Structure formats: C-alpha cells, structure tokens
Amino acid sequence: MAAGKKAAGAAAAKYGRDELVRQARALLRVSEDAAAGALSGLDREELTVAEAKQAIQQFLRRRVS
C-alpha cells in the first residue's frame, strides 16, 4: 500500500508532442488529427498525458465563428 502512495506522488512522465500525436488513440482517446491540431499551438515540446488531455479538451470545446 505504501508503494502505491509513493508511485502516485511521483512526477508524471512527459512525452514529446510528436509521440503524443502518434499515440493519440491509445493515450488520449482522440484522433491523431485532433491531437495534432490541439498540440500544435502550444509553446512546450513536452507534456504529461494529463496536460495533453486538458489542451485537447480546450481545443475541442472552443467556439468556431
């Protein structure tokens, strides 16, 4: 049980944008196109899966004129 708490407190792994786009369906449950569009506008090269999911959700929910 202590090991589970220790693992949860560890820093989350960061992945490059290209890797996240290639693995979009498995990691983020979106198409590669959606991931590429959402992550292309970011100024960071590496993100955690949670950060990528948040960026994609914001991208998909934004209003289109």
PDB file of N, CA, C and O in Angstrom:
ATOM      1  N   MET A   1       0.819  -1.183   0.000  1.00  0.00           N
ATOM      2  CA  MET A   1       0.000   0.000   0.000  1.00  0.00           C
ATOM      3  C   MET A   1       0.864   1.248   0.000  1.00  0.00           C
ATOM      4  O   MET A   1       0.525   2.234  -0.655  1.00  0.00           O
ATOM      5  N   ALA A   2       1.963   1.221   0.716  1.00  0.00           N
ATOM      6  CA  ALA A   2       2.860   2.366   0.744  1.00  0.00           C
ATOM      7  C   ALA A   2       3.467   2.606  -0.629  1.00  0.00           C
ATOM      8  O   ALA A   2       3.708   3.751  -1.013  1.00  0.00           O
ATOM      9  N   ALA A   3       3.714   1.533  -1.367  1.00  0.00           N
ATOM     10  CA  ALA A   3       4.283   1.682  -2.703  1.00  0.00           C
ATOM     11  C   ALA A   3       3.314   2.402  -3.628  1.00  0.00           C
ATOM     12  O   ALA A   3       3.739   3.195  -4.468  1.00  0.00           O
ATOM     13  N   GLY A   4       2.019   2.141  -3.488  1.00  0.00           N
ATOM     14  CA  GLY A   4       1.019   2.816  -4.311  1.00  0.00           C
ATOM     15  C   GLY A   4       0.982   4.301  -4.051  1.00  0.00           C
ATOM     16  O   GLY A   4       0.860   5.094  -4.985  1.00  0.00           O
ATOM     17  N   LYS A   5       1.085   4.689  -2.793  1.00  0.00           N
ATOM     18  CA  LYS A   5       1.098   6.110  -2.456  1.00  0.00           C
ATOM     19  C   LYS A   5       2.362   6.767  -2.973  1.00  0.00           C
ATOM     20  O   LYS A   5       2.331   7.908  -3.434  1.00  0.00           O
ATOM     21  N   LYS A   6       3.471   6.052  -2.897  1.00  0.00           N
ATOM     22  CA  LYS A   6       4.742   6.594  -3.370  1.00  0.00           C
ATOM     23  C   LYS A   6       4.694   6.809  -4.883  1.00  0.00           C
ATOM     24  O   LYS A   6       5.160   7.832  -5.384  1.00  0.00           O
ATOM     25  N   ALA A   7       4.133   5.845  -5.604  1.00  0.00           N
ATOM     26  CA  ALA A   7       4.036   5.951  -7.060  1.00  0.00           C
ATOM     27  C   ALA A   7       3.105   7.089  -7.462  1.00  0.00           C
ATOM     28  O   ALA A   7       3.361   7.780  -8.449  1.00  0.00           O
ATOM     29  N   ALA A   8       2.044   7.287  -6.720  1.00  0.00           N
ATOM     30  CA  ALA A   8       1.098   8.350  -7.049  1.00  0.00           C
ATOM     31  C   ALA A   8       1.726   9.722  -6.849  1.00  0.00           C
ATOM     32  O   ALA A   8       1.365  10.672  -7.544  1.00  0.00           O
ATOM     33  N   GLY A   9       2.646   9.837  -5.924  1.00  0.00           N
ATOM     34  CA  GLY A   9       3.283  11.113  -5.660  1.00  0.00           C
ATOM     35  C   GLY A   9       4.438  11.412  -6.600  1.00  0.00           C
ATOM     36  O   GLY A   9       4.936  12.537  -6.627  1.00  0.00           O
ATOM     37  N   ALA A  10       4.867  10.430  -7.364  1.00  0.00           N
ATOM     38  CA  ALA A  10       5.989  10.617  -8.279  1.00  0.00           C
ATOM     39  C   ALA A  10       5.581  11.549  -9.419  1.00  0.00           C
ATOM     40  O   ALA A  10       4.403  11.667  -9.755  1.00  0.00           O
ATOM     41  N   ALA A  11       6.573  12.200  -9.998  1.00  0.00           N
ATOM     42  CA  ALA A  11       6.315  13.112 -11.110  1.00  0.00           C
ATOM     43  C   ALA A  11       5.803  12.326 -12.317  1.00  0.00           C
ATOM     44  O   ALA A  11       6.291  11.234 -12.607  1.00  0.00           O
ATOM     45  N   ALA A  12       4.833  12.880 -13.005  1.00  0.00           N
ATOM     46  CA  ALA A  12       4.262  12.233 -14.182  1.00  0.00           C
ATOM     47  C   ALA A  12       5.252  12.310 -15.338  1.00  0.00           C
ATOM     48  O   ALA A  12       5.985  13.288 -15.482  1.00  0.00           O
ATOM     49  N   ALA A  13       5.260  11.267 -16.153  1.00  0.00           N
ATOM     50  CA  ALA A  13       6.162  11.219 -17.298  1.00  0.00           C
ATOM     51  C   ALA A  13       5.739  12.242 -18.340  1.00  0.00           C
ATOM     52  O   ALA A  13       4.549  12.478 -18.547  1.00  0.00           O
ATOM     53  N   LYS A  14       6.719  12.845 -18.988  1.00  0.00           N
ATOM     54  CA  LYS A  14       6.441  13.804 -20.054  1.00  0.00           C
ATOM     55  C   LYS A  14       6.805  13.177 -21.388  1.00  0.00           C
ATOM     56  O   LYS A  14       7.768  12.418 -21.499  1.00  0.00           O
ATOM     57  N   TYR A  15       6.014  13.512 -22.395  1.00  0.00           N
ATOM     58  CA  TYR A  15       6.204  12.979 -23.735  1.00  0.00           C
ATOM     59  C   TYR A  15       6.283  14.130 -24.721  1.00  0.00           C
ATOM     60  O   TYR A  15       5.697  15.189 -24.498  1.00  0.00           O
ATOM     61  N   GLY A  16       7.002  13.925 -25.804  1.00  0.00           N
ATOM     62  CA  GLY A  16       7.078  14.920 -26.858  1.00  0.00           C
ATOM     63  C   GLY A  16       5.749  15.017 -27.590  1.00  0.00           C
ATOM     64  O   GLY A  16       4.958  14.074 -27.597  1.00  0.00           O
ATOM     65  N   ARG A  17       5.515  16.169 -28.204  1.00  0.00           N
ATOM     66  CA  ARG A  17       4.248  16.353 -28.928  1.00  0.00           C
ATOM     67  C   ARG A  17       4.066  15.306 -30.013  1.00  0.00           C
ATOM     68  O   ARG A  17       2.969  14.773 -30.185  1.00  0.00           O
ATOM     69  N   ASP A  18       5.141  15.006 -30.752  1.00  0.00           N
ATOM     70  CA  ASP A  18       5.038  14.024 -31.835  1.00  0.00           C
ATOM     71  C   ASP A  18       4.637  12.649 -31.311  1.00  0.00           C
ATOM     72  O   ASP A  18       3.823  11.959 -31.925  1.00  0.00           O
ATOM     73  N   GLU A  19       5.207  12.257 -30.180  1.00  0.00           N
ATOM     74  CA  GLU A  19       4.864  10.963 -29.583  1.00  0.00           C
ATOM     75  C   GLU A  19       3.403  10.941 -29.143  1.00  0.00           C
ATOM     76  O   GLU A  19       2.707   9.945 -29.347  1.00  0.00           O
ATOM     77  N   LEU A  20       2.940  12.024 -28.546  1.00  0.00           N
ATOM     78  CA  LEU A  20       1.540  12.101 -28.118  1.00  0.00           C
ATOM     79  C   LEU A  20       0.593  12.025 -29.309  1.00  0.00           C
ATOM     80  O   LEU A  20      -0.463  11.398 -29.221  1.00  0.00           O
ATOM     81  N   VAL A  21       0.958  12.654 -30.415  1.00  0.00           N
ATOM     82  CA  VAL A  21       0.115  12.603 -31.615  1.00  0.00           C
ATOM     83  C   VAL A  21       0.087  11.180 -32.170  1.00  0.00           C
ATOM     84  O   VAL A  21      -0.975  10.677 -32.537  1.00  0.00           O
ATOM     85  N   ARG A  22       1.255  10.529 -32.233  1.00  0.00           N
ATOM     86  CA  ARG A  22       1.304   9.156 -32.754  1.00  0.00           C
ATOM     87  C   ARG A  22       0.494   8.190 -31.892  1.00  0.00           C
ATOM     88  O   ARG A  22      -0.095   7.243 -32.413  1.00  0.00           O
ATOM     89  N   GLN A  23       0.461   8.416 -30.602  1.00  0.00           N
ATOM     90  CA  GLN A  23      -0.235   7.526 -29.673  1.00  0.00           C
ATOM     91  C   GLN A  23      -1.574   8.107 -29.204  1.00  0.00           C
ATOM     92  O   GLN A  23      -2.080   7.726 -28.149  1.00  0.00           O
ATOM     93  N   ALA A  24      -2.136   9.016 -29.976  1.00  0.00           N
ATOM     94  CA  ALA A  24      -3.340   9.748 -29.566  1.00  0.00           C
ATOM     95  C   ALA A  24      -4.512   8.829 -29.247  1.00  0.00           C
ATOM     96  O   ALA A  24      -5.195   9.033 -28.243  1.00  0.00           O
ATOM     97  N   ARG A  25      -4.753   7.846 -30.059  1.00  0.00           N
ATOM     98  CA  ARG A  25      -5.906   6.962 -29.826  1.00  0.00           C
ATOM     99  C   ARG A  25      -5.744   6.167 -28.533  1.00  0.00           C
ATOM    100  O   ARG A  25      -6.708   6.017 -27.782  1.00  0.00           O
ATOM    101  N   ALA A  26      -4.564   5.665 -28.265  1.00  0.00           N
ATOM    102  CA  ALA A  26      -4.338   4.833 -27.078  1.00  0.00           C
ATOM    103  C   ALA A  26      -4.267   5.657 -25.797  1.00  0.00           C
ATOM    104  O   ALA A  26      -4.869   5.287 -24.789  1.00  0.00           O
ATOM    105  N   LEU A  27      -3.541   6.766 -25.828  1.00  0.00           N
ATOM    106  CA  LEU A  27      -3.323   7.557 -24.614  1.00  0.00           C
ATOM    107  C   LEU A  27      -4.418   8.581 -24.353  1.00  0.00           C
ATOM    108  O   LEU A  27      -4.829   8.784 -23.211  1.00  0.00           O
ATOM    109  N   LEU A  28      -4.888   9.224 -25.416  1.00  0.00           N
ATOM    110  CA  LEU A  28      -5.764  10.384 -25.263  1.00  0.00           C
ATOM    111  C   LEU A  28      -7.192  10.128 -25.731  1.00  0.00           C
ATOM    112  O   LEU A  28      -8.089  10.927 -25.463  1.00  0.00           O
ATOM    113  N   ARG A  29      -7.400   9.028 -26.424  1.00  0.00           N
ATOM    114  CA  ARG A  29      -8.724   8.638 -26.933  1.00  0.00           C
ATOM    115  C   ARG A  29      -9.333   9.655 -27.888  1.00  0.00           C
ATOM    116  O   ARG A  29     -10.536   9.915 -27.868  1.00  0.00           O
ATOM    117  N   VAL A  30      -8.472  10.221 -28.723  1.00  0.00           N
ATOM    118  CA  VAL A  30      -8.907  11.124 -29.789  1.00  0.00           C
ATOM    119  C   VAL A  30      -8.142  10.749 -31.050  1.00  0.00           C
ATOM    120  O   VAL A  30      -7.180   9.985 -30.992  1.00  0.00           O
ATOM    121  N   SER A  31      -8.566  11.282 -32.182  1.00  0.00           N
ATOM    122  CA  SER A  31      -7.867  11.001 -33.431  1.00  0.00           C
ATOM    123  C   SER A  31      -6.519  11.711 -33.456  1.00  0.00           C
ATOM    124  O   SER A  31      -6.291  12.670 -32.719  1.00  0.00           O
ATOM    125  N   GLU A  32      -5.641  11.228 -34.307  1.00  0.00           N
ATOM    126  CA  GLU A  32      -4.334  11.866 -34.461  1.00  0.00           C
ATOM    127  C   GLU A  32      -4.498  13.301 -34.945  1.00  0.00           C
ATOM    128  O   GLU A  32      -3.736  14.183 -34.547  1.00  0.00           O
ATOM    129  N   ASP A  33      -5.488  13.540 -35.803  1.00  0.00           N
ATOM    130  CA  ASP A  33      -5.725  14.889 -36.323  1.00  0.00           C
ATOM    131  C   ASP A  33      -6.131  15.851 -35.217  1.00  0.00           C
ATOM    132  O   ASP A  33      -5.650  16.983 -35.170  1.00  0.00           O
ATOM    133  N   ALA A  34      -7.011  15.408 -34.330  1.00  0.00           N
ATOM    134  CA  ALA A  34      -7.441  16.264 -33.218  1.00  0.00           C
ATOM    135  C   ALA A  34      -6.269  16.570 -32.298  1.00  0.00           C
ATOM    136  O   ALA A  34      -6.103  17.707 -31.856  1.00  0.00           O
ATOM    137  N   ALA A  35      -5.463  15.568 -32.010  1.00  0.00           N
ATOM    138  CA  ALA A  35      -4.301  15.773 -31.145  1.00  0.00           C
ATOM    139  C   ALA A  35      -3.302  16.714 -31.805  1.00  0.00           C
ATOM    140  O   ALA A  35      -2.758  17.600 -31.146  1.00  0.00           O
ATOM    141  N   ALA A  36      -3.059  16.534 -33.087  1.00  0.00           N
ATOM    142  CA  ALA A  36      -2.109  17.393 -33.795  1.00  0.00           C
ATOM    143  C   ALA A  36      -2.582  18.840 -33.794  1.00  0.00           C
ATOM    144  O   ALA A  36      -1.787  19.750 -33.563  1.00  0.00           O
ATOM    145  N   GLY A  37      -3.849  19.058 -34.047  1.00  0.00           N
ATOM    146  CA  GLY A  37      -4.385  20.417 -34.047  1.00  0.00           C
ATOM    147  C   GLY A  37      -4.307  21.073 -32.691  1.00  0.00           C
ATOM    148  O   GLY A  37      -3.943  22.244 -32.583  1.00  0.00           O
ATOM    149  N   ALA A  38      -4.644  20.329 -31.657  1.00  0.00           N
ATOM    150  CA  ALA A  38      -4.655  20.886 -30.303  1.00  0.00           C
ATOM    151  C   ALA A  38      -3.256  21.161 -29.784  1.00  0.00           C
ATOM    152  O   ALA A  38      -3.032  22.166 -29.110  1.00  0.00           O
ATOM    153  N   LEU A  39      -2.320  20.289 -30.087  1.00  0.00           N
ATOM    154  CA  LEU A  39      -0.977  20.417 -29.522  1.00  0.00           C
ATOM    155  C   LEU A  39      -0.057  21.300 -30.355  1.00  0.00           C
ATOM    156  O   LEU A  39       0.988  21.734 -29.870  1.00  0.00           O
ATOM    157  N   SER A  40      -0.434  21.569 -31.599  1.00  0.00           N
ATOM    158  CA  SER A  40       0.445  22.364 -32.464  1.00  0.00           C
ATOM    159  C   SER A  40       0.570  23.810 -32.006  1.00  0.00           C
ATOM    160  O   SER A  40       1.594  24.445 -32.258  1.00  0.00           O
ATOM    161  N   GLY A  41      -0.436  24.337 -31.350  1.00  0.00           N
ATOM    162  CA  GLY A  41      -0.400  25.728 -30.919  1.00  0.00           C
ATOM    163  C   GLY A  41       0.291  25.956 -29.585  1.00  0.00           C
ATOM    164  O   GLY A  41       0.405  27.097 -29.137  1.00  0.00           O
ATOM    165  N   LEU A  42       0.749  24.902 -28.951  1.00  0.00           N
ATOM    166  CA  LEU A  42       1.390  25.041 -27.642  1.00  0.00           C
ATOM    167  C   LEU A  42       2.860  25.402 -27.789  1.00  0.00           C
ATOM    168  O   LEU A  42       3.511  25.027 -28.764  1.00  0.00           O
ATOM    169  N   ASP A  43       3.373  26.134 -26.806  1.00  0.00           N
ATOM    170  CA  ASP A  43       4.768  26.552 -26.864  1.00  0.00           C
ATOM    171  C   ASP A  43       5.713  25.547 -26.213  1.00  0.00           C
ATOM    172  O   ASP A  43       6.930  25.728 -26.255  1.00  0.00           O
ATOM    173  N   ARG A  44       5.170  24.496 -25.617  1.00  0.00           N
ATOM    174  CA  ARG A  44       6.009  23.485 -24.966  1.00  0.00           C
ATOM    175  C   ARG A  44       6.190  22.284 -25.878  1.00  0.00           C
ATOM    176  O   ARG A  44       5.281  21.911 -26.619  1.00  0.00           O
ATOM    177  N   GLU A  45       7.368  21.683 -25.818  1.00  0.00           N
ATOM    178  CA  GLU A  45       7.652  20.497 -26.623  1.00  0.00           C
ATOM    179  C   GLU A  45       7.260  19.216 -25.904  1.00  0.00           C
ATOM    180  O   GLU A  45       6.943  18.219 -26.553  1.00  0.00           O
ATOM    181  N   GLU A  46       7.276  19.225 -24.564  1.00  0.00           N
ATOM    182  CA  GLU A  46       6.958  18.031 -23.791  1.00  0.00           C
ATOM    183  C   GLU A  46       5.803  18.306 -22.839  1.00  0.00           C
ATOM    184  O   GLU A  46       5.740  19.357 -22.202  1.00  0.00           O
ATOM    185  N   LEU A  47       4.890  17.340 -22.752  1.00  0.00           N
ATOM    186  CA  LEU A  47       3.722  17.463 -21.881  1.00  0.00           C
ATOM    187  C   LEU A  47       3.450  16.125 -21.215  1.00  0.00           C
ATOM    188  O   LEU A  47       3.851  15.072 -21.712  1.00  0.00           O
ATOM    189  N   THR A  48       2.769  16.184 -20.093  1.00  0.00           N
ATOM    190  CA  THR A  48       2.271  14.953 -19.490  1.00  0.00           C
ATOM    191  C   THR A  48       0.984  14.575 -20.218  1.00  0.00           C
ATOM    192  O   THR A  48       0.420  15.383 -20.956  1.00  0.00           O
ATOM    193  N   VAL A  49       0.531  13.361 -20.009  1.00  0.00           N
ATOM    194  CA  VAL A  49      -0.719  12.923 -20.631  1.00  0.00           C
ATOM    195  C   VAL A  49      -1.874  13.792 -20.139  1.00  0.00           C
ATOM    196  O   VAL A  49      -2.757  14.151 -20.917  1.00  0.00           O
ATOM    197  N   ALA A  50      -1.870  14.126 -18.860  1.00  0.00           N
ATOM    198  CA  ALA A  50      -2.943  14.963 -18.302  1.00  0.00           C
ATOM    199  C   ALA A  50      -2.940  16.352 -18.932  1.00  0.00           C
ATOM    200  O   ALA A  50      -4.003  16.892 -19.240  1.00  0.00           O
ATOM    201  N   GLU A  51      -1.764  16.933 -19.127  1.00  0.00           N
ATOM    202  CA  GLU A  51      -1.677  18.252 -19.761  1.00  0.00           C
ATOM    203  C   GLU A  51      -2.166  18.188 -21.201  1.00  0.00           C
ATOM    204  O   GLU A  51      -2.857  19.093 -21.667  1.00  0.00           O
ATOM    205  N   ALA A  52      -1.808  17.120 -21.905  1.00  0.00           N
ATOM    206  CA  ALA A  52      -2.248  16.952 -23.290  1.00  0.00           C
ATOM    207  C   ALA A  52      -3.765  16.795 -23.360  1.00  0.00           C
ATOM    208  O   ALA A  52      -4.412  17.383 -24.227  1.00  0.00           O
ATOM    209  N   LYS A  53      -4.334  16.004 -22.450  1.00  0.00           N
ATOM    210  CA  LYS A  53      -5.791  15.830 -22.426  1.00  0.00           C
ATOM    211  C   LYS A  53      -6.496  17.160 -22.191  1.00  0.00           C
ATOM    212  O   LYS A  53      -7.507  17.455 -22.828  1.00  0.00           O
ATOM    213  N   GLN A  54      -5.965  17.952 -21.287  1.00  0.00           N
ATOM    214  CA  GLN A  54      -6.563  19.252 -20.984  1.00  0.00           C
ATOM    215  C   GLN A  54      -6.499  20.168 -22.209  1.00  0.00           C
ATOM    216  O   GLN A  54      -7.482  20.833 -22.534  1.00  0.00           O
ATOM    217  N   ALA A  55      -5.360  20.205 -22.881  1.00  0.00           N
ATOM    218  CA  ALA A  55      -5.207  21.043 -24.072  1.00  0.00           C
ATOM    219  C   ALA A  55      -6.163  20.595 -25.177  1.00  0.00           C
ATOM    220  O   ALA A  55      -6.742  21.428 -25.874  1.00  0.00           O
ATOM    221  N   ILE A  56      -6.326  19.298 -25.334  1.00  0.00           N
ATOM    222  CA  ILE A  56      -7.215  18.771 -26.367  1.00  0.00           C
ATOM    223  C   ILE A  56      -8.665  19.105 -26.046  1.00  0.00           C
ATOM    224  O   ILE A  56      -9.419  19.488 -26.941  1.00  0.00           O
ATOM    225  N   GLN A  57      -9.068  18.967 -24.793  1.00  0.00           N
ATOM    226  CA  GLN A  57     -10.442  19.308 -24.409  1.00  0.00           C
ATOM    227  C   GLN A  57     -10.738  20.783 -24.660  1.00  0.00           C
ATOM    228  O   GLN A  57     -11.817  21.124 -25.144  1.00  0.00           O
ATOM    229  N   GLN A  58      -9.796  21.649 -24.339  1.00  0.00           N
ATOM    230  CA  GLN A  58      -9.983  23.082 -24.597  1.00  0.00           C
ATOM    231  C   GLN A  58     -10.101  23.334 -26.095  1.00  0.00           C
ATOM    232  O   GLN A  58     -10.924  24.141 -26.529  1.00  0.00           O
ATOM    233  N   PHE A  59      -9.288  22.651 -26.880  1.00  0.00           N
ATOM    234  CA  PHE A  59      -9.304  22.798 -28.332  1.00  0.00           C
ATOM    235  C   PHE A  59     -10.644  22.341 -28.908  1.00  0.00           C
ATOM    236  O   PHE A  59     -11.212  23.008 -29.773  1.00  0.00           O
ATOM    237  N   LEU A  60     -11.140  21.215 -28.432  1.00  0.00           N
ATOM    238  CA  LEU A  60     -12.389  20.668 -28.967  1.00  0.00           C
ATOM    239  C   LEU A  60     -13.618  21.453 -28.529  1.00  0.00           C
ATOM    240  O   LEU A  60     -14.633  21.439 -29.225  1.00  0.00           O
ATOM    241  N   ARG A  61     -13.549  22.128 -27.402  1.00  0.00           N
ATOM    242  CA  ARG A  61     -14.702  22.873 -26.874  1.00  0.00           C
ATOM    243  C   ARG A  61     -14.743  24.330 -27.303  1.00  0.00           C
ATOM    244  O   ARG A  61     -15.740  25.007 -27.055  1.00  0.00           O
ATOM    245  N   ARG A  62     -13.705  24.827 -27.932  1.00  0.00           N
ATOM    246  CA  ARG A  62     -13.709  26.256 -28.273  1.00  0.00           C
ATOM    247  C   ARG A  62     -14.753  26.545 -29.350  1.00  0.00           C
ATOM    248  O   ARG A  62     -15.096  25.691 -30.168  1.00  0.00           O
ATOM    249  N   ARG A  63     -15.231  27.752 -29.318  1.00  0.00           N
ATOM    250  CA  ARG A  63     -16.267  28.175 -30.262  1.00  0.00           C
ATOM    251  C   ARG A  63     -15.646  28.464 -31.621  1.00  0.00           C
ATOM    252  O   ARG A  63     -14.535  28.985 -31.725  1.00  0.00           O
ATOM    253  N   VAL A  64     -16.383  28.116 -32.636  1.00  0.00           N
ATOM    254  CA  VAL A  64     -15.955  28.362 -34.008  1.00  0.00           C
ATOM    255  C   VAL A  64     -16.873  29.422 -34.590  1.00  0.00           C
ATOM    256  O   VAL A  64     -18.096  29.312 -34.503  1.00  0.00           O
ATOM    257  N   SER A  65     -16.286  30.438 -35.176  1.00  0.00           N
ATOM    258  CA  SER A  65     -17.088  31.534 -35.744  1.00  0.00           C
ATOM    259  C   SER A  65     -17.531  31.221 -37.149  1.00  0.00           C
ATOM    260  O   SER A  65     -18.213  32.032 -37.776  1.00  0.00           O
TER     261      SER A  65
END
